[in-house]
Amino acid sequence: MATPTSGGITAYSVKTKTKNVPMLDPTIDIKSGRYIATGKDAAGNKMSAIMSKATAEGHIASGAAKKGSGW
């Protein structure tokens, strides 16, 4: 689950098995009615996080993420 910390999106990294890894250059898409943030971590590994509509709109309004497809 995506959690807002210091204005950025954090997620679980499956590859490194660590929690609350900051996501770099996230893009929020809407797929099947779900808001999904996709981006990369500092090592270049792909990451994604599912979030609510309110959380997604908050990240976009603060400038922490940009809109993707489906809006």
Gaussian input, Z-matrix of N, CA and C with variables (Angstrom, degrees):
# hf/3-21g

backbone

0 1
 N
 C     1     B1
 C     2     B2     1     A1
 N     3     B3     2     A2     1     D1
 C     4     B4     3     A3     2     D2
 C     5     B5     4     A4     3     D3
 N     6     B6     5     A5     4     D4
 C     7     B7     6     A6     5     D5
 C     8     B8     7     A7     6     D6
 N     9     B9     8     A8     7     D7
 C    10    B10     9     A9     8     D8
 C    11    B11    10    A10     9     D9
 N    12    B12    11    A11    10    D10
 C    13    B13    12    A12    11    D11
 C    14    B14    13    A13    12    D12
 N    15    B15    14    A14    13    D13
 C    16    B16    15    A15    14    D14
 C    17    B17    16    A16    15    D15
 N    18    B18    17    A17    16    D16
 C    19    B19    18    A18    17    D17
 C    20    B20    19    A19    18    D18
 N    21    B21    20    A20    19    D19
 C    22    B22    21    A21    20    D20
 C    23    B23    22    A22    21    D21
 N    24    B24    23    A23    22    D22
 C    25    B25    24    A24    23    D23
 C    26    B26    25    A25    24    D24
 N    27    B27    26    A26    25    D25
 C    28    B28    27    A27    26    D26
 C    29    B29    28    A28    27    D27
 N    30    B30    29    A29    28    D28
 C    31    B31    30    A30    29    D29
 C    32    B32    31    A31    30    D30
 N    33    B33    32    A32    31    D31
 C    34    B34    33    A33    32    D32
 C    35    B35    34    A34    33    D33
 N    36    B36    35    A35    34    D34
 C    37    B37    36    A36    35    D35
 C    38    B38    37    A37    36    D36
 N    39    B39    38    A38    37    D37
 C    40    B40    39    A39    38    D38
 C    41    B41    40    A40    39    D39
 N    42    B42    41    A41    40    D40
 C    43    B43    42    A42    41    D41
 C    44    B44    43    A43    42    D42
 N    45    B45    44    A44    43    D43
 C    46    B46    45    A45    44    D44
 C    47    B47    46    A46    45    D45
 N    48    B48    47    A47    46    D46
 C    49    B49    48    A48    47    D47
 C    50    B50    49    A49    48    D48
 N    51    B51    50    A50    49    D49
 C    52    B52    51    A51    50    D50
 C    53    B53    52    A52    51    D51
 N    54    B54    53    A53    52    D52
 C    55    B55    54    A54    53    D53
 C    56    B56    55    A55    54    D54
 N    57    B57    56    A56    55    D55
 C    58    B58    57    A57    56    D56
 C    59    B59    58    A58    57    D57
 N    60    B60    59    A59    58    D58
 C    61    B61    60    A60    59    D59
 C    62    B62    61    A61    60    D60
 N    63    B63    62    A62    61    D61
 C    64    B64    63    A63    62    D62
 C    65    B65    64    A64    63    D63
 N    66    B66    65    A65    64    D64
 C    67    B67    66    A66    65    D65
 C    68    B68    67    A67    66    D66
 N    69    B69    68    A68    67    D67
 C    70    B70    69    A69    68    D68
 C    71    B71    70    A70    69    D69
 N    72    B72    71    A71    70    D70
 C    73    B73    72    A72    71    D71
 C    74    B74    73    A73    72    D72
 N    75    B75    74    A74    73    D73
 C    76    B76    75    A75    74    D74
 C    77    B77    76    A76    75    D75
 N    78    B78    77    A77    76    D76
 C    79    B79    78    A78    77    D77
 C    80    B80    79    A79    78    D78
 N    81    B81    80    A80    79    D79
 C    82    B82    81    A81    80    D80
 C    83    B83    82    A82    81    D81
 N    84    B84    83    A83    82    D82
 C    85    B85    84    A84    83    D83
 C    86    B86    85    A85    84    D84
 N    87    B87    86    A86    85    D85
 C    88    B88    87    A87    86    D86
 C    89    B89    88    A88    87    D87
 N    90    B90    89    A89    88    D88
 C    91    B91    90    A90    89    D89
 C    92    B92    91    A91    90    D90
 N    93    B93    92    A92    91    D91
 C    94    B94    93    A93    92    D92
 C    95    B95    94    A94    93    D93
 N    96    B96    95    A95    94    D94
 C    97    B97    96    A96    95    D95
 C    98    B98    97    A97    96    D96
 N    99    B99    98    A98    97    D97
 C   100   B100    99    A99    98    D98
 C   101   B101   100   A100    99    D99
 N   102   B102   101   A101   100   D100
 C   103   B103   102   A102   101   D101
 C   104   B104   103   A103   102   D102
 N   105   B105   104   A104   103   D103
 C   106   B106   105   A105   104   D104
 C   107   B107   106   A106   105   D105
 N   108   B108   107   A107   106   D106
 C   109   B109   108   A108   107   D107
 C   110   B110   109   A109   108   D108
 N   111   B111   110   A110   109   D109
 C   112   B112   111   A111   110   D110
 C   113   B113   112   A112   111   D111
 N   114   B114   113   A113   112   D112
 C   115   B115   114   A114   113   D113
 C   116   B116   115   A115   114   D114
 N   117   B117   116   A116   115   D115
 C   118   B118   117   A117   116   D116
 C   119   B119   118   A118   117   D117
 N   120   B120   119   A119   118   D118
 C   121   B121   120   A120   119   D119
 C   122   B122   121   A121   120   D120
 N   123   B123   122   A122   121   D121
 C   124   B124   123   A123   122   D122
 C   125   B125   124   A124   123   D123
 N   126   B126   125   A125   124   D124
 C   127   B127   126   A126   125   D125
 C   128   B128   127   A127   126   D126
 N   129   B129   128   A128   127   D127
 C   130   B130   129   A129   128   D128
 C   131   B131   130   A130   129   D129
 N   132   B132   131   A131   130   D130
 C   133   B133   132   A132   131   D131
 C   134   B134   133   A133   132   D132
 N   135   B135   134   A134   133   D133
 C   136   B136   135   A135   134   D134
 C   137   B137   136   A136   135   D135
 N   138   B138   137   A137   136   D136
 C   139   B139   138   A138   137   D137
 C   140   B140   139   A139   138   D138
 N   141   B141   140   A140   139   D139
 C   142   B142   141   A141   140   D140
 C   143   B143   142   A142   141   D141
 N   144   B144   143   A143   142   D142
 C   145   B145   144   A144   143   D143
 C   146   B146   145   A145   144   D144
 N   147   B147   146   A146   145   D145
 C   148   B148   147   A147   146   D146
 C   149   B149   148   A148   147   D147
 N   150   B150   149   A149   148   D148
 C   151   B151   150   A150   149   D149
 C   152   B152   151   A151   150   D150
 N   153   B153   152   A152   151   D151
 C   154   B154   153   A153   152   D152
 C   155   B155   154   A154   153   D153
 N   156   B156   155   A155   154   D154
 C   157   B157   156   A156   155   D155
 C   158   B158   157   A157   156   D156
 N   159   B159   158   A158   157   D157
 C   160   B160   159   A159   158   D158
 C   161   B161   160   A160   159   D159
 N   162   B162   161   A161   160   D160
 C   163   B163   162   A162   161   D161
 C   164   B164   163   A163   162   D162
 N   165   B165   164   A164   163   D163
 C   166   B166   165   A165   164   D164
 C   167   B167   166   A166   165   D165
 N   168   B168   167   A167   166   D166
 C   169   B169   168   A168   167   D167
 C   170   B170   169   A169   168   D168
 N   171   B171   170   A170   169   D169
 C   172   B172   171   A171   170   D170
 C   173   B173   172   A172   171   D171
 N   174   B174   173   A173   172   D172
 C   175   B175   174   A174   173   D173
 C   176   B176   175   A175   174   D174
 N   177   B177   176   A176   175   D175
 C   178   B178   177   A177   176   D176
 C   179   B179   178   A178   177   D177
 N   180   B180   179   A179   178   D178
 C   181   B181   180   A180   179   D179
 C   182   B182   181   A181   180   D180
 N   183   B183   182   A182   181   D181
 C   184   B184   183   A183   182   D182
 C   185   B185   184   A184   183   D183
 N   186   B186   185   A185   184   D184
 C   187   B187   186   A186   185   D185
 C   188   B188   187   A187   186   D186
 N   189   B189   188   A188   187   D187
 C   190   B190   189   A189   188   D188
 C   191   B191   190   A190   189   D189
 N   192   B192   191   A191   190   D190
 C   193   B193   192   A192   191   D191
 C   194   B194   193   A193   192   D192
 N   195   B195   194   A194   193   D193
 C   196   B196   195   A195   194   D194
 C   197   B197   196   A196   195   D195
 N   198   B198   197   A197   196   D196
 C   199   B199   198   A198   197   D197
 C   200   B200   199   A199   198   D198
 N   201   B201   200   A200   199   D199
 C   202   B202   201   A201   200   D200
 C   203   B203   202   A202   201   D201
 N   204   B204   203   A203   202   D202
 C   205   B205   204   A204   203   D203
 C   206   B206   205   A205   204   D204
 N   207   B207   206   A206   205   D205
 C   208   B208   207   A207   206   D206
 C   209   B209   208   A208   207   D207
 N   210   B210   209   A209   208   D208
 C   211   B211   210   A210   209   D209
 C   212   B212   211   A211   210   D210

   B1=1.4375
   B2=1.5184
   B3=1.3004
   B4=1.4531
   B5=1.5210
   B6=1.3141
   B7=1.4536
   B8=1.5097
   B9=1.3295
   B10=1.4577
   B11=1.5254
   B12=1.3234
   B13=1.4538
   B14=1.5190
   B15=1.3028
   B16=1.4615
   B17=1.5230
   B18=1.3207
   B19=1.4516
   B20=1.5122
   B21=1.3243
   B22=1.4484
   B23=1.5108
   B24=1.3120
   B25=1.4514
   B26=1.5215
   B27=1.3159
   B28=1.4573
   B29=1.5184
   B30=1.3240
   B31=1.4545
   B32=1.5230
   B33=1.3176
   B34=1.4623
   B35=1.5178
   B36=1.3174
   B37=1.4581
   B38=1.5226
   B39=1.3154
   B40=1.4620
   B41=1.5224
   B42=1.3085
   B43=1.4534
   B44=1.5300
   B45=1.3324
   B46=1.4657
   B47=1.5204
   B48=1.3506
   B49=1.4634
   B50=1.5336
   B51=1.3401
   B52=1.4556
   B53=1.5255
   B54=1.3346
   B55=1.4547
   B56=1.5213
   B57=1.3363
   B58=1.4599
   B59=1.5226
   B60=1.3230
   B61=1.4510
   B62=1.5265
   B63=1.3363
   B64=1.4681
   B65=1.5251
   B66=1.3133
   B67=1.4547
   B68=1.5265
   B69=1.3325
   B70=1.4549
   B71=1.5238
   B72=1.3183
   B73=1.4590
   B74=1.5312
   B75=1.3492
   B76=1.4626
   B77=1.5217
   B78=1.3185
   B79=1.4509
   B80=1.5265
   B81=1.3369
   B82=1.4640
   B83=1.5222
   B84=1.3231
   B85=1.4584
   B86=1.5213
   B87=1.3441
   B88=1.4600
   B89=1.5246
   B90=1.3266
   B91=1.4605
   B92=1.5162
   B93=1.3049
   B94=1.4706
   B95=1.5255
   B96=1.3382
   B97=1.4514
   B98=1.5121
   B99=1.3267
   B100=1.4639
   B101=1.5274
   B102=1.3075
   B103=1.4573
   B104=1.5175
   B105=1.3369
   B106=1.4553
   B107=1.5265
   B108=1.3290
   B109=1.4585
   B110=1.5241
   B111=1.3212
   B112=1.4565
   B113=1.5230
   B114=1.3088
   B115=1.4537
   B116=1.5185
   B117=1.3257
   B118=1.4633
   B119=1.5158
   B120=1.3350
   B121=1.4593
   B122=1.5228
   B123=1.3165
   B124=1.4626
   B125=1.5268
   B126=1.3327
   B127=1.4589
   B128=1.5313
   B129=1.3384
   B130=1.4562
   B131=1.5158
   B132=1.3286
   B133=1.4590
   B134=1.5185
   B135=1.3377
   B136=1.4597
   B137=1.5234
   B138=1.3398
   B139=1.4593
   B140=1.5147
   B141=1.3305
   B142=1.4586
   B143=1.5104
   B144=1.3418
   B145=1.4566
   B146=1.5210
   B147=1.3197
   B148=1.4593
   B149=1.5254
   B150=1.3368
   B151=1.4640
   B152=1.5139
   B153=1.3155
   B154=1.4631
   B155=1.5267
   B156=1.3151
   B157=1.4609
   B158=1.5283
   B159=1.3334
   B160=1.4619
   B161=1.5316
   B162=1.3266
   B163=1.4602
   B164=1.5207
   B165=1.3346
   B166=1.4562
   B167=1.5263
   B168=1.3320
   B169=1.4603
   B170=1.5254
   B171=1.3247
   B172=1.4577
   B173=1.5149
   B174=1.3371
   B175=1.4677
   B176=1.5288
   B177=1.3238
   B178=1.4640
   B179=1.5311
   B180=1.3314
   B181=1.4601
   B182=1.5291
   B183=1.3349
   B184=1.4641
   B185=1.5282
   B186=1.3225
   B187=1.4597
   B188=1.5158
   B189=1.3292
   B190=1.4638
   B191=1.5231
   B192=1.3326
   B193=1.4702
   B194=1.5148
   B195=1.3339
   B196=1.4602
   B197=1.5222
   B198=1.3129
   B199=1.4728
   B200=1.5129
   B201=1.3161
   B202=1.4465
   B203=1.5150
   B204=1.3189
   B205=1.4527
   B206=1.5202
   B207=1.3206
   B208=1.4519
   B209=1.5143
   B210=1.3052
   B211=1.4653
   B212=1.4697
   A1=109.14
   A2=117.56
   A3=122.07
   A4=110.41
   A5=115.07
   A6=119.21
   A7=109.66
   A8=118.38
   A9=120.12
   A10=111.19
   A11=116.88
   A12=121.51
   A13=107.40
   A14=115.94
   A15=124.63
   A16=112.23
   A17=117.46
   A18=121.29
   A19=115.33
   A20=119.74
   A21=121.68
   A22=112.19
   A23=115.39
   A24=121.32
   A25=108.30
   A26=116.17
   A27=120.93
   A28=108.77
   A29=116.29
   A30=121.04
   A31=109.23
   A32=115.63
   A33=122.79
   A34=109.06
   A35=117.07
   A36=121.66
   A37=109.12
   A38=116.62
   A39=121.17
   A40=110.37
   A41=116.81
   A42=120.13
   A43=112.57
   A44=116.29
   A45=119.62
   A46=112.83
   A47=117.26
   A48=123.87
   A49=112.23
   A50=115.98
   A51=121.32
   A52=109.74
   A53=115.27
   A54=121.23
   A55=110.60
   A56=115.74
   A57=124.48
   A58=113.11
   A59=116.93
   A60=122.54
   A61=107.74
   A62=119.20
   A63=120.74
   A64=111.58
   A65=115.47
   A66=122.20
   A67=108.94
   A68=116.81
   A69=121.69
   A70=110.34
   A71=116.56
   A72=124.63
   A73=112.59
   A74=117.45
   A75=119.47
   A76=113.44
   A77=116.04
   A78=124.11
   A79=107.29
   A80=116.29
   A81=120.33
   A82=109.11
   A83=115.88
   A84=123.56
   A85=109.21
   A86=115.75
   A87=120.91
   A88=106.49
   A89=115.28
   A90=121.45
   A91=108.09
   A92=117.10
   A93=123.35
   A94=112.08
   A95=116.90
   A96=121.03
   A97=114.78
   A98=118.51
   A99=122.61
   A100=109.55
   A101=115.93
   A102=122.00
   A103=108.18
   A104=115.98
   A105=121.39
   A106=109.17
   A107=115.89
   A108=121.49
   A109=108.26
   A110=116.50
   A111=121.33
   A112=108.86
   A113=115.47
   A114=121.11
   A115=109.70
   A116=115.74
   A117=121.20
   A118=109.15
   A119=115.61
   A120=119.36
   A121=108.87
   A122=117.52
   A123=121.57
   A124=112.66
   A125=117.79
   A126=122.06
   A127=112.63
   A128=117.32
   A129=120.98
   A130=114.62
   A131=117.51
   A132=121.32
   A133=109.95
   A134=117.16
   A135=121.39
   A136=109.99
   A137=115.32
   A138=121.56
   A139=108.86
   A140=116.23
   A141=120.83
   A142=108.67
   A143=115.23
   A144=121.22
   A145=108.58
   A146=116.38
   A147=122.11
   A148=107.52
   A149=115.75
   A150=120.43
   A151=110.91
   A152=115.51
   A153=121.04
   A154=110.34
   A155=115.34
   A156=121.12
   A157=110.35
   A158=117.15
   A159=121.21
   A160=111.54
   A161=116.70
   A162=121.21
   A163=110.55
   A164=117.40
   A165=121.45
   A166=111.16
   A167=116.63
   A168=119.75
   A169=111.46
   A170=117.59
   A171=121.20
   A172=112.37
   A173=117.17
   A174=121.12
   A175=111.05
   A176=116.91
   A177=120.37
   A178=110.21
   A179=116.65
   A180=120.78
   A181=111.94
   A182=117.17
   A183=120.30
   A184=112.39
   A185=117.39
   A186=120.83
   A187=113.86
   A188=117.52
   A189=121.39
   A190=111.84
   A191=117.45
   A192=121.58
   A193=108.63
   A194=115.42
   A195=120.02
   A196=110.24
   A197=115.37
   A198=121.10
   A199=109.92
   A200=115.02
   A201=121.10
   A202=109.33
   A203=117.61
   A204=121.92
   A205=110.72
   A206=115.61
   A207=121.32
   A208=115.11
   A209=118.96
   A210=120.69
   A211=108.81
   D1=137.05
   D2=179.52
   D3=-74.80
   D4=135.44
   D5=178.61
   D6=-124.98
   D7=134.96
   D8=179.43
   D9=-81.51
   D10=118.13
   D11=174.33
   D12=-134.81
   D13=124.48
   D14=-179.92
   D15=52.21
   D16=36.32
   D17=174.43
   D18=84.72
   D19=-9.98
   D20=-178.30
   D21=-105.70
   D22=170.48
   D23=178.69
   D24=-97.52
   D25=131.88
   D26=175.53
   D27=-119.11
   D28=153.44
   D29=-178.19
   D30=-151.12
   D31=173.81
   D32=177.01
   D33=-85.19
   D34=130.16
   D35=176.86
   D36=-93.17
   D37=114.17
   D38=-178.21
   D39=-69.56
   D40=-37.36
   D41=-176.50
   D42=-68.06
   D43=-44.67
   D44=-178.42
   D45=-95.63
   D46=-6.46
   D47=179.16
   D48=56.08
   D49=46.01
   D50=177.10
   D51=-123.98
   D52=147.50
   D53=-179.19
   D54=-95.41
   D55=158.24
   D56=174.79
   D57=55.68
   D58=45.71
   D59=176.40
   D60=-84.09
   D61=127.34
   D62=179.68
   D63=-64.75
   D64=137.11
   D65=179.85
   D66=-95.54
   D67=127.88
   D68=179.90
   D69=-94.42
   D70=133.85
   D71=177.93
   D72=51.29
   D73=58.40
   D74=-178.31
   D75=-75.28
   D76=146.91
   D77=174.33
   D78=-124.17
   D79=130.70
   D80=-178.11
   D81=-103.28
   D82=119.18
   D83=178.57
   D84=-110.89
   D85=159.27
   D86=173.10
   D87=-112.73
   D88=118.07
   D89=179.05
   D90=-130.67
   D91=121.53
   D92=179.36
   D93=56.54
   D94=35.61
   D95=178.70
   D96=80.51
   D97=3.36
   D98=179.44
   D99=-108.09
   D100=145.31
   D101=178.06
   D102=-96.15
   D103=117.26
   D104=-173.14
   D105=-123.07
   D106=121.81
   D107=175.53
   D108=-93.73
   D109=128.65
   D110=177.23
   D111=-122.91
   D112=142.94
   D113=179.64
   D114=-172.96
   D115=-161.08
   D116=-179.63
   D117=-130.93
   D118=156.65
   D119=174.34
   D120=-91.82
   D121=-175.56
   D122=-176.17
   D123=-63.67
   D124=-26.85
   D125=-179.90
   D126=-86.08
   D127=-4.75
   D128=179.34
   D129=92.48
   D130=7.83
   D131=178.38
   D132=-79.41
   D133=138.56
   D134=179.13
   D135=-70.43
   D136=141.49
   D137=179.21
   D138=-137.56
   D139=157.13
   D140=173.53
   D141=-149.01
   D142=154.97
   D143=179.94
   D144=-147.22
   D145=138.34
   D146=177.29
   D147=-97.58
   D148=137.22
   D149=-177.86
   D150=-143.14
   D151=170.43
   D152=178.95
   D153=-79.08
   D154=167.11
   D155=179.25
   D156=-62.72
   D157=-43.03
   D158=-179.00
   D159=-62.85
   D160=-42.91
   D161=178.86
   D162=-65.37
   D163=-43.13
   D164=179.80
   D165=-62.38
   D166=-45.66
   D167=179.47
   D168=-66.06
   D169=-33.06
   D170=176.99
   D171=-65.63
   D172=-41.74
   D173=178.46
   D174=-66.98
   D175=-37.45
   D176=179.43
   D177=-69.70
   D178=-42.15
   D179=179.81
   D180=-64.70
   D181=-35.41
   D182=-179.61
   D183=-80.25
   D184=-11.05
   D185=179.61
   D186=88.41
   D187=7.43
   D188=-179.52
   D189=-76.36
   D190=-19.64
   D191=-179.46
   D192=-145.37
   D193=165.15
   D194=176.62
   D195=-119.27
   D196=159.26
   D197=-179.23
   D198=-74.64
   D199=141.38
   D200=176.23
   D201=-110.78
   D202=-141.94
   D203=-178.77
   D204=-85.19
   D205=158.52
   D206=174.88
   D207=94.87
   D208=-3.47
   D209=-178.64
   D210=-80.61

